[in-house]
Amino acid sequence: MTKSWKKTMEQSVGAQQLHRGLGKRHIQLIAIGGAIGTGLFMGTGKTISVSGTSIIFTYLLVGFFAFMVMRAMGEILLSNLAYRSFVDFVADYLGEKASYFMGWTYWMSWIVTCIADVVICGGYIQYWYPDISLWLTALFILGSMFLCNFFSVQIFGETEFWFAMIKVLAIIALIIVSVGMVIVGWTSPNGVTASIRHLTESEVFLPYGVLGFLAGFQIAIFSFTGIELIGMVAAETKEPKKVLPKAINSIPIRVIIFYVLSMVCIIAVTSWPYISPSVSSFVTLFALAGLPAAAAVINFVALTSAMSSANSGLYACTRMLYSLSTEKLAHSKFGMLSIQSSVPTFSLIFSVLCMVSGIFLLFIIPDVMKLFTIVSTVAAIMVIYNWCMILFAYLVYREKRPDLHKVSIYKMPVGIPMTYITLIFFAFTVVIMILDYDTRIALYGSAIWFFILEIFWWKRKSKNLRL
């Protein structure tokens, strides 16, 4: 341990502590819920429309490297159970400034993600009530998520458990129904026959060339936003040495089942030319199949998926502010826990207020899909930054603590070489965001955030020097 991080941990001894109230089933479903985000239900339409069937390889690639990040994170977290989250080991191995930048960036990434989620929730509600105000529905959803997180971590865990269960059952049902449609050769009212041949049509693999293939990476990364949440719940997890490895190891299976098979089913039943970039492809699938009632059910599932992501995001925001406060990198009030439920109440309220201010972006950009693209890109860039910080911390961990790596029961596969390969891949994904206008705007906007962080960091250091 570095001296500064050890000192911080010693200062927190005797202070209020988070309650380990999340059991095995909570962690498993939170991990699954993190891998099934708004990007899957809302973003697949746009990615398939520009990438064609090559999107399947996009999700496999992004899923593989995201899994490598989680393996690196898991090894370090389990090397020292005093780490409450990945921000703690970043502070230990990369220093206080790195922890400051990562912690606040992770918090902001979830603020941005939650804004995208609640806006999309409003879009789903408009499926039934076209004339309802988007920002009013967004405020209602955000208020509901506030209540889920306010009382105790057990209530959050139970809520997220059932949200994730709904998503899992819905996707499994979609896969089963789609397979049945393909087997019987179901023909929709517009004359499209469900067939596996839709996947093998040469003109559909790269309909817009290599640029179309690359355009799918941004939403794919956003779709996986939240899988690192299992590294945030470490301080509130019972038996982390047993639970965390199982949750992380199940990521490849989830990627194949929930993403790859879903994409295969959507394209096989719907056919690429009929996939709309502005509507959930899950809803489109059943609507084109002449099953409007089923489409309404899937719309409800997509709504709960977005609510689940917002729920998890609000949890992550409050715990991150709590962690930053205990490390003296945020105001001391963010480290205050409610007496009865051990929830960082002040952090929760502050995060909600920031999200409310972001919702009013709807007045500036009323187009839901355009706003979703820009906001989700900002979130994806920040997620890439945080994942890379985990990987950099892993490299330093391997250099400084070979003894811990040697005795580790959960080693990252291929270790250091794979870490460098993963870092190169993420650098590549950032570069290709320059190619699209909307993602390019978000990329430039993200640079402003890091500039602001640099200013506040130097102000903080100058204040400490004067003291």
N, C-alpha and C positions, 0 to 999 in steps of 0.2 A: 504493500500500500504506500502511496505517496503520503508525505507528512501532512499536506494540506487537507487531503480527503480524510485521513485518519483523525485529524483534529476536528473536522466537521462532524464526523460520526460520534466522537467522544462528547461533543457539545450537545448532541441530540439525545444522549442517554438520559433518561428520566423525563424527557419531554413526551408530549402526546404521541402515541403510536397508532398506526393503522391496524385495523382488526383483521386477523386471518379468518374471514368468514366465507371464502369461496372454496367449495369442494371440487372433487374430481369431475362430476358431471357439469358443473358450471364452467370450469376451465375448458373442457372439451368442446362444449357448445359455443363458448365465447370465441374459441379458436376457429371453429367452423364458421360462425357468424362473421368473423373478421375476414375470412376468405371469400365470403359471398356478399359483396357490397353492392352499392347502387350502380357501380359501373357495369356489373353483369346484367342487371335487369334493364337499365336505361341506356347504357353506353354501347351495348352490343349491336344495336341497329346501325349506329353510325360507323362503327369499326368494320362490320361485315360489309356495309355498303361501299366502303372505300378499299377494303383489303381483300374482299372475296373470301374464298376458302383458305387462303394463306393465313387468316386470322387464327386458325387452329394452331399453327406453328408459333405464332406470336405469343399466345397464351402459354404454350409449353415452354418457350424460351424464358419469358418473364417469370413464370412460376418456378422454374428450375433455379434461377439466380436469386429469387426471393427466398427460396428454401435454403440456399447457401448462407444467406444473411442470418436467417433464423438459427441455423446450426452454429454459426460463429457466436451469436448472442447467447444461445443456450449453454455452450461450453463455458463462457466467461461467467454467466450468472450462477451456474452451479459450482464454479470454482470457489465462490465465496458467498455464502447465503446472507451476509451482511448487506450485499447489494440489494437495494429495494427496487431498482429498475435499471435499464441500460444507461441512463444518464449518470448513475453513480459510478459505473465502471469506466465510462468515458472521462469523468472527472478524475478518477484514479490514475488512468493510463495516459490521457491526453492533456490533462491540466484543467484549471478552473475556467479559462476562456473558452475552451472547446465545449465544456459542460454548459456554460452560459449560452453560447450560440445554439447548441443542439437542443437544450431544454426549451428555450423560448421558440425556436423554429418548430419543434415538435408540437408545442402548444398551438402555435399559429396554424400549422398544417391541419390540425383537427378543427380549429375555429373555421377555417376556410372550407374544409370537408363538410362540416355540419351545416354551413350556410348552403352549400350545394345540395345536401341531402334534404333539408327542410323545404328548399325551393322545389325540388323534384317531387316531394310529398304533395305540395300544392298542385303540381301538374297531374299527379295521379288522381287526386280528389276531383279535379276538373273533368275527369273521364265520366263521372256521374253527374257533376254539377258544373256545367261549362261556364256559367255566368258568375261563379263565386270568385271573390278576390284572392289572388295568389298570396299576397303578403299577409292577409288575415289568416289564411289556412296555415301558412308557415309559422306565424306567431303561436297559433293554437298547438301545433305539433311540438314546437320548442317548449312551450309551457308544460306539456305532458311529459316530455323528457326530463325537465327540471324536477318534477315531482318524483319520477322514478329514481332519480339520483339523490334526492334530498334526505330520505329517511334512514337508509342503511345500505351497506354494500350487499347484504343478502337480498334486498328487494331489487337492486340493480341486477344481481346475478340471476334471480328467478325470472325477471322480465326479459333479460337477454337470452336466457335458456329457451323460453317459449317462442320468442321472436325467431331465434335460429332454428328451432324445431319446425316452425311453419315453413321457413325457407327450404329446409332440407326435404321435407315431405312434398312440397310443391314441385321442386326440381325433379325428384324421383318420379313423381306422377307425370310430369311433362315428358320425361324420357320414356316411360312405359307407354304412354298414349301415343307418342310420336313413332315408336317402334311398331306399335299396332297399326298405325296409319300407313306406314311404309309397307308392312307385310300384306295388308289387304288392298293396297294401291288406292288409298283414299283420294278422291278428286274433289277439290273445293269448288264453290260456286263460280269462281272466275276461271275454271278450267285447268288449274294446276294440279297435277297428280303427284302425290308424295312418292318419292323414289330416291334411292341411294345414288342414282346416276347424277343427281343435281350436284353432288360433291366432286364428281370426276370430270365435269365439263371443263375443257381446257381454257375457255375464255373467262371462266369464273375464278380461276386460281389467282390470277393477278390482273383483275379487270382494269386497273389504273397503273399497272406497271410496278416497279420497285418503290416508287414514291408512295403509292397507295399502301403497300405492305408496311413501309416505315411509319406511315401515319397512324397505324393501329397501336403502336407502342405506348403512346401517352395514356390512352384510356385503359390499356391493359395494366399499366403500372398503377393507375388510380384505382382500378378494380381490386388490386391486392392491398390497397391501403387498409391497415387494421390488423394484418396478420402478426405484426410486431406487438400488438396489444397484450399478448400473453407474456411479454417481457415487462409490461407495466403492472401486471397483476401479481408479480412475484411476491411482493410484500404482504399480499392479502390471500395467499394460497396455502392451503393445508398440504403438507407433504410435497414440497416443490420438487425434490429429487426424483419422485416417482411420476408426478403429474406433468411437469413441463416437458420432459423428453417425449412422452407419449403424444402430447398435444402437437409438438413440433414435427415429429416423425409422420404424423398423419397428413401433413400438408400435401405431399405428392399425390396421395390418393384423392384428396379433395379437389385438387387441380384437374385431375383426369375426369372425375365424376361430374363435378359441378360446372366446369368450364368447357372442357373439350367435348364431352358428350352432349352438353347443352347446345354448343355451336353446331355440332354434327346434326342434331335433331332439327334445329331451327332451319338450317339450309336445306336439309332433305325434304322437309314438309312444306316449307314456305316457298322455296326457290329464290335464288339471289335477286333477280330483277324486281321481286315484289317486297323486298325488305326495305322499310322506310327508315331513314336516318334520324327522323324526328319523333318516332313513336317506339315504345318498348317492343322489341322483336318478339318477346314472349306473348304479349297481348295480340300482336299481329298474327302470330302463328294460329291461335285458336279462332280469331275473327275470320281469317281467310278460310279456315277449315269449316266455316259455317256453324261455329259453336260460340255465339255471343255470350251465353251464360258462363261458359268456361273462361272466356276472355275476361269477363268481369271478375271472376275468382282470381285469375292470375294477376289482374290489376291490383286487387286487394293484397295479394302476396307481395307484389312489387312495392306497394305502399308500406307494408310491414318491414320489408327489407331496408328501405330508406330510413324508416323510423329506428330500426335496429342499429344501423350505422350511426345515426345521430345520437342514439342512446350511448353507444360505445364511445363515440367521440367526446361527448360531454364528460363521461367518466374519465377518459384519458386526459382531458384538459385539466380537470380538477386535481387529479393525482400528480400531474406534471408540475403544476403550480405549487402544490404541497412539497414536492421533492425539491424544487428550486428554492423554496423558502427555507427548508431545513438545511440547505447547503449555503445559506446566506446570499443567494443569487436572485432573490425576489423579496418583496416586502414581508415582514414577519407575520402579518395578518393572514397571508396565504397558508401559513403553517398551522393555523388554529383549527382544531377539530371540535365538532359538536360533542357535548358531554355524553348524550345518550346513544348516538349512533356512530361516533368516530368518523364522521364525514367532514371533509374540508369545506365547510359551508361558505366561507368568504370566497374561496377559490371558485366554487360552483356558481355563486351569484355573479361574480366578475366575468366569468367566461360566458354566461348566458347573456349578460348585457352586451358584450362584444359581438356575440352572434346576432342579437337583435339589430344592432346598428348595421351589420352586414346584409341583413335581409332587405333593407331599404335600397339595395342596389337594383332591386326590381323596378324601381321608378326610373332608373337610368338606362337599364338594359331589360326591357319587358319581355324579350324573346327568351323563353325558358331554356331552350337547347343551346343557344349562343352563350347565355350566362353560365350554363352548366359546363360548357367546353372550356371557357376561360378560367372559371373558378377551379374546375377539376385539374386543369393543367398546372395552376399555381400550387395546388395541393400535391400533385405528382412530383413536381420539382423539389418541394420541401421534403417529401418522403424519400426521394433519391438521396438528398443531402444527409438525412438522418441515417439511412441504411449505410451510406458510405462511411459515416462517422463510426458506426458499429464495427465496420470492417477495418478501419484504421486502428481502432482500439484493440482489435484482435491481433493485428500485426505487432503492436507494442507489447501486448500481453505475452505473445509467443517469444518475443525478444527478452523481456524482463523476467518472466516467470516460467521458464522451461520446466521447473519442478512441478508446478501446478498442472501443466499440460501433460506431463508424463504420467501422473496419477489420475488424470481425468477419466471418468467413466462415460463421458459423452463428448468425444472428440469430433471436431469438424472434419468432414471427408476431404482428403487431399490437402488439407491445411493451408499453408502459405501460398502455394501456387494457385489454388482455386480462389483464394482471396484476391489476388492480383487480377485474375481473369474476370472475376465478378466486378471489380472496380472499373476495369476497361469497358465492360459491357454497359454499365450505368453511365459512364462518360459518353459513350456513343449515343445512348438514348436521349441525353440532354442536347447533344449537337443536332440531332434530327428534328428537334422541336423548332428549330429555326426555319424549317422548310414550309410550315403552315402559318398563315397570317394570324389566326386566333391564338395558336400556341406560342407564336413568336411574341405577341403582345404580353402574354402571361409570363414568358421567360424574362423579358425585360423588366416587367413589374416586380418579379421576385427579387431582382438585383437591388431594388429600392429597399426591400425588407432587410437585407443583409447590411446595407449601408446604414440604415437606422440602428440596427443592433450594434454596429461598430461605434457609432456616436455615443449611444448609451453606455457601452462598455468603457469607453475612455472617460466619460463623465463619472462613472462609478469609481474607476481607478483613481481619478484625480481627487475625488472626495475622500477616499480612503487614505491617500497620501497626506492630505491636509489634516486628517484626524490623527 
